[in-house]
Structures are given as structure tokens and as C-alpha cells.
Amino acid sequence: MRLTRLDIRGLRRFGDVSLAPAPGLNLITGDNGAGKTSVLEAIHLLAYGRSFRGRVRDGLIRSGEPALEVYAEWWEDAGARPRKVGLRHSGQAWEGRLDGASVGQLGELCAALAAVTFEPGSHALVSGGGEPRRRYLDWGLFHVEPEFLPSWRRYARALKQRNSLLKQRGGSARHRAGDAQLDAWDHELAEAGEPMTRQRQRYLEQLQQALQPASAALAPALGLASLDFLPGWRREDMSLADALLLARDRDLAAGYTSVGPHRADWRVRHAALPNGETLSRGQAKLTALSCMLAQAEHYVAQRGEWPVLLLDDLASELDQAHQRRLLDRLATSGAQVIVTGTQPPAPLVDLGLALARFHVEQGLVHSDPPA
């Protein structure tokens, strides 16, 4: 997967800019606040349907502009023609187009363009709450397991309905047993949630095979890495249907569903930290990067092509030794990589890697001759 064109209009500092990324390594430089990260943010918007930096009301649309628009073209390794995707937000709703046709759901765009992003907040993947880890699992399954999305959507709809019903019922004792509506939604959640959970567990087991060499290359001091899956209920003791029934009194009192795949999680264990010691911020960054690289490499194994790799402010996130390990690994991978920084990362210069250069200044993106 190789982006060949990116147009951005009305996103943060940008009025109207375009760039044509090269197939391999791309470097985007500029002063702090110039807009380097916004270039990666634009690609992330197309691939995820959301920003990694905040919501629309947090300044995503440039002041004075009626809307933000992002357009991209890319080639897939097995494709005979370029794919085209466009996204627009006027402050009210997202509108998307894929290969010239309007899409009903942003998920159609996200399924088409795959990107993996490492940015200053990525350490939350291992040190934050469970939501980013569930998104990580679901992103991977969304792209490599066609049967996952229908189960995910079915579960999400049922969960919304059950939670609404729980809020209506409140703490009323007469609804704590034999409630036909709650029984029906429990059945629906179990029917969708059990296969979702099996798919997540299988996917995590497959990821572990890719994680171990990635972690050994990027964070050898932490020792062998392994992944533990936490399904969201005591799955070893009971089915999801039984867990929902057992939790019904508590859920009625709380007004929401307390068990199930929406509470799932996973964690990384390192051989050098057998007692589960808390990772330092630097260790968390390296672990998150290892997980993201493992996910990208699993994507390659399943789809036959790399996702686009976005590395924001690499020099401030990793020391030079770890930058060198990562860039040396990616330079020969065949992946399209887009790196940002105030200056070229020293290992890029030292390794003599061929790359395309871009520079962001005063809301404009300039192409520099290849180094």
C-alpha cells in the first residue's frame, strides 16, 4: 500500500496543500507548531475515521474555514488502478467518498486504507486504560478477518439497547428476574459476543508470533514479550450468557452492562519483569512501538502488503540507538514510511538511507530534492 497523493484543505494550520509521498521513506521537517503532525493526522483521519489528537471541536477545522477536506490516492500491491478516498467535515457530520462513490459509513473508508501510527501519545496503548487496547485489537481484526465486523456491529447495537433498557428499569426489583426484554438482549449479546471474543483471542495469539522478534529487536533489555488476553468476564468459569444473567442485579443498579467484550483487555508481559513491575515511560513507548510494528507485520503476512507507517516526532520519542534499530528494520521492509521531526533523525543521515524530503512552513508544504 503506497500513497501517491495527499491533498489537505482547512485542517488546523493548512489552507490548501498537496504532497506526493515516495514509495519508501519520507521525511517531513519543520519547526514546532508548523504543521508536520497535521500531515500525519490527515492520513490517520482517512484510515481511522478520527484524529489521534482530539475531537473536531478541539481545533481540527481551521479557523475561518467552512470545512476540512482530505483526499488521497494510493496503489495496492495487487491493484491495477489507484484507489481514491475523500473525507469532509463541516462541523456537523463526516462525509466520505471511496473511488468516486459516496459511502454510508466511515468504516468503508477505514477498511480501504490501512495505516499504523506511532505518535507521542502511543505509550497509552500499554500504560493507559483498556479502550485503546480494544481499538488496537479491533483495527487488526477489521482488516484481516471479514467475519469480525458483522459480529462487532451486532454486539454494539445490542449493548446500546441493553444499556438503554437498564437505565429505564433503574433499580426496580420487579425487573431483576424473568424480564423478557433483558433476556432477549442478553441472548443477542451472547450470540454476537462469544464469536467476537474467540476472534480476538486468536488474533492476539497470532500477534504474539510477530511481537517476539519485534520486541527483541527494539527492546531486548525487557526480555521475551508475551500477550495475555482478558475477555471481559470470567470466561474460564462461565459463558457470556451466564455472566450477563449473574450480573443483572448489579447492572440494573448501575444502569449499564458491567461484563462482556466491551470490557475486554490485554496486557504485555516481559521476561525481564516477571513480577509485572510498572514500565517506565521509555519502556512503555518501546513496548507500544513493538506492538504496532508486530501488528503491521501481521497485516503483511495476511494481506500481502504493508500498511502505511506514520512515525510522528521520532527523534523526541526514541533515542538514537532505538531510532537506528527501527529505521534499519524498516528501510528494507518495502513499507512506505512517513517520519516527522524538527530535524532529520541522525540515524537517517548516518545510515545513508534514500528518502523523499518535505518541509512545512507557514501553512505550506514544500518538496525538497531527495537526499
Residue pairs with C-beta under 8 A, 6 or more apart in sequence:
1 74
1 75
1 76
1 77
1 113
1 114
1 305
1 306
1 307
1 308
1 336
2 21
2 23
2 74
2 75
2 308
2 336
3 21
3 43
3 72
3 73
3 74
3 308
3 336
4 20
4 21
4 73
4 74
4 75
4 82
5 18
5 19
5 20
5 71
5 72
5 73
6 18
6 19
6 20
6 21
6 39
6 42
6 43
6 70
6 71
6 72
7 16
7 17
7 18
7 69
7 70
7 71
7 72
8 14
8 16
8 17
8 18
8 38
8 39
8 42
8 68
8 69
8 70
9 15
9 16
9 17
9 65
9 68
9 69
9 70
10 16
10 61
10 62
10 65
10 66
10 67
10 68
10 69
11 38
11 41
11 42
11 60
11 61
11 62
11 68
11 70
12 35
12 38
12 41
12 59
12 60
12 62
13 33
13 34
13 35
13 38
13 62
13 363
14 35
14 38
14 62
14 363
15 62
15 65
15 363
17 363
17 364
17 365
18 365
19 39
19 358
19 365
19 367
20 367
21 336
21 338
21 356
22 336
22 355
22 356
22 370
23 336
24 331
24 335
24 336
24 337
24 354
24 355
24 356
25 327
25 330
25 331
25 337
25 339
25 348
25 353
25 354
25 355
25 356
26 336
26 337
26 338
26 339
26 355
26 356
26 357
26 358
27 339
27 340
27 341
27 344
27 345
27 348
27 355
27 356
27 357
27 358
27 371
28 36
28 39
28 40
28 338
28 339
28 340
28 341
28 358
28 359
28 360
28 365
29 36
29 340
29 341
29 342
29 343
29 344
29 357
29 358
29 359
29 360
30 36
30 340
30 342
30 359
30 360
30 361
31 342
31 361
32 342
34 360
34 361
34 362
35 360
35 363
35 365
36 312
36 313
36 340
36 341
36 360
37 53
37 119
37 312
37 313
37 340
39 338
39 340
39 358
39 360
39 365
40 117
40 119
40 310
40 312
40 338
40 340
41 51
41 52
41 53
42 70
43 70
43 72
43 113
43 115
43 308
43 310
43 338
44 50
44 51
44 52
44 115
44 117
44 310
45 51
45 70
45 87
46 70
46 72
46 85
46 87
46 109
46 110
46 113
46 115
47 109
47 110
47 113
47 114
47 115
47 307
47 308
48 110
48 115
48 139
49 94
49 106
49 107
49 109
49 110
51 60
52 117
52 119
52 121
53 60
54 60
56 89
56 91
60 68
60 89
61 67
61 68
61 89
61 91
62 68
66 90
67 88
67 89
67 90
67 91
68 88
68 89
69 86
69 87
69 88
70 86
70 87
70 88
71 84
71 85
71 86
71 87
72 84
72 85
72 86
72 113
73 82
73 83
73 84
73 85
74 82
74 83
74 113
74 308
75 82
75 83
76 83
76 305
77 304
77 305
78 304
78 305
83 98
83 99
83 112
83 113
84 97
84 98
84 99
84 100
85 96
85 97
85 98
85 99
85 109
85 112
85 113
86 96
86 97
87 94
87 95
87 96
87 97
87 106
87 109
88 94
88 95
88 96
89 95
94 106
95 102
96 102
96 103
96 106
96 108
96 109
97 103
98 108
98 109
98 112
103 109
107 142
107 149
110 142
111 142
111 143
111 149
113 308
114 143
114 299
114 303
114 307
114 308
115 307
115 308
115 309
115 310
116 292
116 293
116 295
116 296
116 299
116 307
116 308
116 309
116 310
117 292
117 310
117 312
118 288
118 289
118 292
118 309
118 310
118 311
118 312
118 314
118 317
119 310
119 312
119 313
119 317
120 312
120 313
120 316
120 317
122 285
122 288
122 289
122 292
123 281
123 284
123 285
123 288
124 132
124 288
125 132
125 133
125 136
125 287
125 288
125 291
125 292
126 133
126 267
126 268
126 279
126 284
126 287
126 288
126 291
127 279
127 281
127 284
130 263
130 264
130 265
133 265
133 266
134 262
134 264
134 265
136 291
136 295
137 200
137 203
137 204
137 264
137 266
138 148
138 152
138 200
139 295
140 203
140 207
140 295
140 298
140 299
141 148
141 152
141 199
141 200
141 203
142 148
142 149
142 152
143 299
143 302
143 303
143 307
144 203
144 298
144 299
144 302
144 303
145 199
145 203
147 195
147 199
148 196
148 199
151 192
151 193
151 195
151 196
151 199
152 192
152 196
154 188
154 191
154 192
155 189
155 192
155 193
155 196
155 260
155 261
155 262
158 185
158 188
158 189
158 192
159 189
159 257
159 260
159 262
161 185
161 188
162 182
162 185
162 186
162 189
162 257
163 255
163 256
163 257
165 181
165 182
165 185
166 182
166 251
166 252
166 254
166 255
166 256
166 257
167 255
167 256
169 175
169 179
169 182
169 252
170 252
170 255
171 252
171 253
172 252
175 182
175 252
176 248
176 249
176 252
177 248
182 248
186 241
186 244
186 245
186 248
187 241
189 240
189 244
189 257
189 260
190 239
190 240
190 241
190 244
193 240
193 260
193 261
194 239
194 240
196 261
197 231
197 232
197 235
197 240
197 261
197 264
200 229
200 231
200 261
200 264
201 229
201 231
204 227
204 229
204 266
205 227
206 298
207 227
207 291
207 294
207 295
207 298
208 225
208 226
208 227
210 293
210 294
210 295
210 297
210 298
210 301
211 225
211 226
211 227
211 268
211 290
211 291
211 294
212 224
212 225
212 226
214 290
214 291
214 293
214 294
214 297
215 222
215 224
215 225
215 270
215 287
215 290
215 294
216 224
216 225
217 325
217 329
218 286
218 289
218 290
218 293
218 322
218 325
218 326
219 225
219 283
219 286
219 287
219 290
221 272
222 270
222 271
222 272
222 273
222 283
222 286
222 287
223 270
223 271
223 272
223 273
224 270
224 271
225 268
225 269
225 270
225 271
225 287
225 290
226 268
226 269
227 266
227 267
227 268
227 269
228 266
228 267
228 268
228 269
229 264
229 266
230 264
230 265
230 266
230 267
231 261
231 264
232 259
232 260
232 261
232 262
232 263
232 264
232 265
233 240
233 243
233 259
233 260
233 263
234 243
235 243
238 246
240 259
240 260
240 261
243 259
243 260
244 251
244 257
244 259
244 260
247 257
247 258
247 259
250 258
251 257
251 258
268 287
268 291
269 276
270 287
273 279
279 287
285 317
285 318
286 318
286 322
289 318
289 326
293 326
293 329
296 306
296 307
296 309
296 335
299 306
299 307
300 306
306 333
306 334
306 335
306 336
307 335
308 335
308 336
308 337
308 338
309 330
309 335
309 336
309 337
309 338
310 338
311 326
311 337
311 338
311 339
311 340
312 340
313 340
313 341
314 323
314 326
314 339
314 340
314 341
314 345
315 323
315 341
315 342
315 343
315 345
315 346
316 341
318 326
320 345
320 346
320 347
323 345
323 346
323 347
324 347
324 350
324 351
327 345
327 347
327 348
327 351
327 353
328 347
328 351
330 337
331 351
331 353
339 345
339 348
344 357
344 371
348 355
349 371
354 370
354 371
355 370
355 371
356 367
356 370
357 367
357 368
357 369
357 370
357 371
358 365
358 366
358 367
358 368
359 365
359 366
359 368
360 366
